[in-house]
């Protein structure tokens, strides 16, 4: 199963521009200078530690199911994840992501281990994490380069769900909201991991639509305070960009020109249409991992961050070359064994650029 190359959402004649990679500059023909930053999201597939937490149902995690060498496997898993993160967007920025949202992390400690891996430690990542009530014991989190992003507020928002048949509480991931300054611009970031399709897409649809309503409520609240708020919502949504949760509840748009003042633009819809995905099941690719945004990221205001392009990071080493899952994302675990892979999801990212003097 072969994916197409990533789609470029916005065409720019690169030879006419200067990009500032890290902290350096290059001369440009028309004297326009731009900084470029990667903002990414990655479902890191069951990043659990080796400790049995009595307050969590982590006994069934792939890590805890291993019979031998848990510590060695954990270290290799962290190293593999850090290696991927270090490469997302690096071909354009010569840097690791300025900001990256994460899903399927067990606790803050595993995120700290990730940030302190040799592949990332020099970037001095800060961490935002809250414990969620999720039944599997997994959370979302955010990592950010302290030199590039300064948080000013953080909060976690509970998604209350109840089983339609038993009326029992269904415990799932909270939605994380982080506001702060990226290279001088105030931006707001929502990190999501919506309920899965377990039991079938139709049966589980209402749970994801409830998650979409919570996400819209948080976006609406930010826009009530500031209609021009720059908001990025990212995550593993367990829905495609064309599902009702996006098109009917969030009302995301595929085309920039169709986005109203408080509207939402989803560049991932065009990527899906081109045949790209971030995860696969039964020989079908889905684009459950997405990043969408408010209209101010589409404006070409000098000295302000705007969208340059969006994509799926589908480097060849992240795809299985053989076996049962040939052509699928090269995952870490399968049937109680560690495969020395990465994740059953591919990372997604956006590049944001800013014209500077």
Phi, psi and omega per residue, in radians:
X1 nan 1.912 -3.024
X2 -1.867 2.300 3.093
X3 -1.559 2.701 2.999
X4 -1.359 2.887 3.074
X5 -1.215 2.842 -3.071
X6 -1.137 2.617 3.140
X7 -1.614 2.473 3.071
X8 -1.647 2.083 -3.057
X9 -1.330 -0.597 -3.096
X10 -2.323 2.156 -3.085
X11 -1.483 2.271 3.059
X12 -2.317 2.323 3.073
X13 -1.300 1.802 -2.964
X14 -1.074 -0.601 -3.084
X15 -1.171 -0.259 -3.130
X16 -1.591 -0.019 -3.023
X17 -2.187 2.755 2.949
X18 -1.896 2.276 2.984
X19 -1.870 2.447 3.072
X20 -1.686 1.839 -3.118
X21 -1.565 1.990 -3.049
X22 1.222 -1.878 -3.120
X23 -2.219 0.199 3.141
X24 -1.719 2.901 3.094
X25 -2.310 2.790 3.103
X26 -2.299 2.469 -3.138
X27 -1.149 2.565 -3.135
X28 -2.217 2.659 -3.092
X29 -1.084 -0.706 -3.088
X30 -1.807 0.220 3.049
X31 1.119 0.346 3.032
X32 -1.601 2.302 -3.104
X33 -2.085 2.346 -3.115
X34 -2.264 2.452 2.877
X35 -1.635 2.589 3.118
X36 -2.321 2.319 -3.133
X37 -2.226 2.528 3.013
X38 -1.688 2.271 2.949
X39 -2.065 2.192 -2.954
X40 -2.316 2.934 3.013
X41 -2.436 2.484 -3.126
X42 -2.571 2.149 2.936
X43 -1.459 1.910 -2.984
X44 -1.562 0.273 3.019
X45 0.845 1.544 2.985
X46 0.952 0.991 3.054
X47 -1.451 1.469 3.136
X48 -1.849 2.603 3.019
X49 -1.461 -3.035 -3.069
X50 -1.720 0.136 -3.085
X51 -1.709 2.272 3.102
X52 -1.375 1.895 -3.123
X53 -1.488 2.019 -3.105
X54 -1.150 -0.292 -3.139
X55 -1.615 0.022 -3.138
X56 -2.292 2.692 3.068
X57 -1.581 1.173 -3.084
X58 -1.749 0.073 -3.128
X59 -1.105 -0.478 -3.101
X60 -1.648 0.164 3.083
X61 -1.231 2.616 3.119
X62 -0.962 -0.595 -3.139
X63 -1.141 -0.772 -3.097
X64 -1.301 -0.357 3.121
X65 -1.377 -0.253 3.116
X66 -1.147 2.440 -3.105
X67 -1.505 -0.504 -3.049
X68 -2.454 2.792 2.948
X69 0.996 0.652 -3.120
X70 -1.047 -0.757 -3.102
X71 -1.098 -0.758 3.130
X72 -1.153 -0.706 3.117
X73 -1.130 -0.744 3.132
X74 -1.050 -0.791 3.139
X75 -1.091 -0.690 3.125
X76 -1.201 -0.675 3.101
X77 -1.062 -0.824 3.127
X78 -1.068 -0.781 3.139
X79 -1.060 -0.739 3.133
X80 -1.113 -0.759 3.141
X81 -1.134 -0.737 -3.140
X82 -1.120 -0.664 3.121
X83 -1.067 -0.765 3.111
X84 -1.085 -0.885 -3.095
X85 -1.000 -0.681 -3.101
X86 -1.124 -0.332 -3.061
X87 -1.803 -0.197 -3.087
X88 -1.150 2.057 3.099
X89 1.326 0.002 -3.005
X90 -1.185 -0.470 -3.133
X91 -1.113 -0.485 3.133
X92 -1.650 -0.650 -2.996
X93 -1.766 -0.289 -3.001
X94 0.972 0.585 -3.109
X95 -2.653 2.799 2.994
X96 -1.342 2.966 -3.138
X97 -0.997 2.397 3.031
X98 -1.144 -0.645 -3.128
X99 -2.469 2.402 3.040
X100 -2.482 2.223 3.015
X101 -1.516 2.563 -3.092
X102 -2.239 2.556 3.008
X103 -2.224 2.728 3.135
X104 1.156 0.767 2.953
X105 -1.821 2.464 -3.067
X106 -1.339 -0.667 -3.037
X107 -2.851 3.136 3.137
X108 -1.143 -0.598 -3.077
X109 -1.036 -0.700 -3.126
X110 -1.228 -0.558 3.083
X111 -1.209 -0.663 3.085
X112 -1.098 -0.727 3.099
X113 -1.083 -0.670 3.113
X114 -1.118 -0.829 -3.127
X115 -1.143 -0.480 -3.097
X116 -1.644 0.076 3.076
X117 -1.126 2.567 -3.133
X118 -0.927 -0.497 -3.132
X119 -1.252 -0.331 -3.040
X120 -2.186 -0.300 -2.943
X121 -1.037 -0.577 -3.118
X122 -1.154 -0.320 -3.117
X123 -1.445 -0.156 3.063
X124 0.924 1.096 -3.131
X125 -1.327 2.343 2.911
X126 -1.554 2.877 -3.046
X127 -2.325 2.407 2.939
X128 -2.112 2.143 -3.105
X129 -2.645 2.422 2.985
X130 -2.258 2.555 3.042
X131 -1.260 2.321 3.075
X132 -1.780 2.803 3.101
X133 -1.487 0.255 -3.053
X134 -0.915 2.406 -3.076
X135 -1.118 -0.527 3.133
X136 -1.483 -0.153 3.126
X137 1.437 0.386 -3.135
X138 -1.913 2.668 -3.077
X139 -2.280 3.055 2.905
X140 -1.880 2.842 -3.140
X141 -2.726 2.966 3.085
X142 -2.336 2.359 3.000
X143 -2.013 2.488 -3.106
X144 -2.565 2.522 3.054
X145 -1.304 2.100 -3.082
X146 -1.081 -0.474 -3.138
X147 -1.300 -0.288 -3.054
X148 -2.003 -0.502 -3.051
X149 -2.271 2.344 3.128
X150 -2.139 1.875 3.118
X151 -1.183 2.494 3.046
X152 -2.050 -0.356 3.057
X153 -2.729 2.534 3.107
X154 -2.410 2.526 3.127
X155 -2.747 2.717 3.088
X156 -2.108 2.501 -2.984
X157 -2.256 2.069 -3.016
X158 -1.344 2.383 3.043
X159 -1.805 1.896 -3.115
X160 -1.617 2.045 -3.135
X161 -2.169 2.619 3.108
X162 -2.346 2.427 3.118
X163 -1.114 2.271 -3.066
X164 -1.169 -0.411 -3.108
X165 -1.632 -0.757 -3.070
X166 -1.752 -0.292 -3.060
X167 1.143 0.257 3.074
X168 -1.356 2.631 3.134
X169 -1.151 2.366 3.035
X170 -1.846 2.065 -3.052
X171 -1.654 2.169 -3.091
X172 -2.396 -2.999 -3.060
X173 -1.337 2.492 2.978
X174 -1.279 2.892 3.020
X175 -1.820 2.263 -3.057
X176 -1.665 2.331 3.083
X177 -2.135 2.153 3.111
X178 -2.233 2.186 3.072
X179 -1.978 2.463 -3.140
X180 -3.117 -3.062 -3.060
X181 -1.866 2.054 3.022
X182 -1.793 1.941 3.140
X183 0.901 0.702 3.075
X184 1.588 -0.213 3.131
X185 -1.682 2.290 3.040
X186 -1.318 2.105 3.088
X187 -2.272 2.774 3.135
X188 -2.163 2.313 -3.062
X189 -2.161 2.210 3.040
X190 -1.884 2.269 3.114
X191 -1.980 2.202 -3.001
X192 -2.175 2.647 2.864
X193 -2.557 1.592 -3.001
X194 -1.296 2.815 -3.123
X195 -0.959 2.541 -3.058
X196 -1.298 3.107 3.108
X197 -1.677 0.332 3.126
X198 -0.996 2.293 -3.079
X199 1.599 -0.059 3.124
X200 1.947 2.589 -3.097
X201 -1.065 -0.800 -3.076
X202 -1.156 -0.762 -3.096
X203 -1.163 -0.575 -3.075
X204 -1.668 -0.039 -3.025
X205 -1.019 -0.712 -3.075
X206 -1.069 -0.524 3.135
X207 -1.191 -0.720 3.127
X208 -1.265 -0.563 3.084
X209 -1.190 -0.589 3.042
X210 -1.142 -0.690 3.095
X211 -1.128 -0.663 3.103
X212 -1.115 -0.678 3.129
X213 -1.152 -0.680 3.078
X214 -1.118 -0.767 3.125
X215 -1.068 -0.729 3.121
X216 -1.160 -0.670 3.098
X217 -1.048 -0.758 -3.139
X218 -1.163 -0.707 3.093
X219 -1.139 -0.787 3.125
X220 -1.044 -0.685 -3.129
X221 -1.117 -0.721 3.103
X222 -1.157 -0.677 -3.112
X223 -1.316 -0.411 3.048
X224 -1.147 -0.691 3.090
X225 -1.256 -0.693 -3.122
X226 -2.553 1.822 -3.138
X227 -1.034 -0.362 -3.109
X228 -1.789 0.355 -3.134
X229 -1.061 2.385 3.086
X230 -1.599 1.886 -3.038
X231 -2.134 2.278 2.991
X232 -2.007 2.229 3.037
X233 -2.003 2.205 -3.054
X234 -2.324 2.786 3.050
X235 2.736 -3.135 2.930
X236 -1.665 1.800 -3.011
X237 -1.606 -0.140 -3.078
X238 0.937 0.382 3.010
X239 -2.455 2.656 3.033
X240 -1.413 2.875 3.110
X241 -1.083 -0.303 -3.099
X242 -1.679 -0.036 -3.141
X243 -1.293 2.837 -3.049
X244 -1.052 -0.558 3.138
X245 -0.998 -0.613 3.126
X246 -1.545 -0.848 -2.973
X247 -1.387 -0.569 -3.075
X248 -1.755 -0.575 -3.084
X249 -1.671 -0.970 3.116
X250 -1.380 -0.401 3.127
X251 1.017 0.787 3.103
X252 -1.236 2.649 -3.114
X253 -2.032 2.521 3.096
X254 -1.460 -0.541 -3.084
X255 -1.851 2.348 -3.102
X256 -1.029 -0.709 -3.061
X257 -1.160 -0.312 -3.125
X258 -1.534 -0.058 -3.067
X259 -1.489 2.121 3.096
X260 -1.413 -3.114 -3.066
X261 -0.928 -0.829 -3.139
X262 -1.822 0.341 -3.103
X263 -1.418 3.096 -3.074
X264 -2.207 2.298 3.108
X265 -1.852 2.279 3.129
X266 -2.086 1.683 -3.141
X267 -1.137 -0.290 -3.098
X268 -1.256 -0.375 3.130
X269 -1.125 -0.717 3.102
X270 -1.179 -0.643 3.117
X271 -1.100 -0.739 3.099
X272 -1.086 -0.746 -3.132
X273 -1.068 -0.536 3.133
X274 -1.383 -0.033 3.064
X275 1.698 0.208 3.140
X276 -1.682 2.653 3.112
X277 -2.556 3.050 3.116
X278 -2.055 -0.251 3.091
X279 -2.659 2.737 -3.046
X280 -2.328 2.590 3.117
X281 -2.633 2.181 3.140
X282 0.897 0.872 3.062
X283 1.125 0.379 3.067
X284 -2.154 2.291 3.087
X285 -1.547 2.427 3.069
X286 -2.131 2.782 3.067
X287 -2.111 1.195 -3.130
X288 -1.323 -0.432 -3.122
X289 -1.614 2.106 -2.986
X290 -2.527 2.812 2.962
X291 -2.377 2.117 3.068
X292 -2.198 2.979 -2.898
X293 -2.686 2.902 3.076
X294 -1.511 2.877 -3.003
X295 -1.026 -0.642 -3.114
X296 -0.963 -0.381 3.075
X297 -1.282 -0.152 -3.131
X298 -1.699 -0.168 -3.082
X299 -1.387 2.432 3.142
X300 -1.649 1.063 3.121
X301 -1.557 2.257 -3.133
X302 -1.107 2.365 3.118
X303 1.388 0.239 -3.123
X304 -2.282 2.487 3.138
X305 -1.132 2.399 3.055
X306 -2.528 2.865 -3.136
X307 -1.225 2.330 2.999
X308 -1.812 -0.941 3.112
X309 -2.781 2.902 3.084
X310 -2.325 2.701 -3.124
X311 -2.925 2.997 2.989
X312 -1.816 2.240 3.106
X313 -1.444 1.654 -3.047
X314 -2.022 0.887 3.102
X315 -0.968 2.514 -3.067
X316 -0.930 -0.609 -3.096
X317 -1.204 -0.231 3.120
X318 -1.534 -0.023 -3.104
X319 -1.956 2.345 3.116
X320 -1.098 2.323 -3.115
X321 -1.670 -0.238 -3.049
X322 -2.743 3.018 3.028
X323 1.426 -2.886 -3.047
X324 -1.035 -0.611 -3.077
X325 -1.852 0.537 3.104
X326 -1.008 2.266 -3.131
X327 1.555 -0.165 3.113
X328 -1.629 2.875 3.000
X329 -0.962 2.393 -3.094
X330 -1.367 1.691 -3.008
X331 -1.428 2.961 -3.123
X332 -1.502 -0.714 -2.994
X333 -2.196 2.585 3.031
X334 -2.792 2.188 3.080
X335 0.886 0.823 3.048
X336 1.341 0.190 -3.134
X337 -2.138 2.600 3.047
X338 -1.597 2.186 -3.049
X339 -1.671 -0.020 -3.067
X340 1.072 0.557 3.098
X341 -1.737 -2.587 -2.999
X342 -2.173 -1.345 -3.120
X343 -2.719 2.728 3.049
X344 -1.414 0.068 3.035
X345 -2.172 2.626 3.017
X346 -1.679 2.578 3.093
X347 -1.243 2.706 3.015
X348 -2.160 2.789 -3.079
X349 -2.726 2.852 2.905
X350 -2.252 2.609 2.973
X351 -1.829 2.228 3.084
X352 -1.914 2.355 3.131
X353 -2.123 2.730 -3.107
X354 -2.544 2.171 3.107
X355 -1.293 2.337 -3.114
X356 -2.257 2.868 3.105
X357 -1.185 nan nan
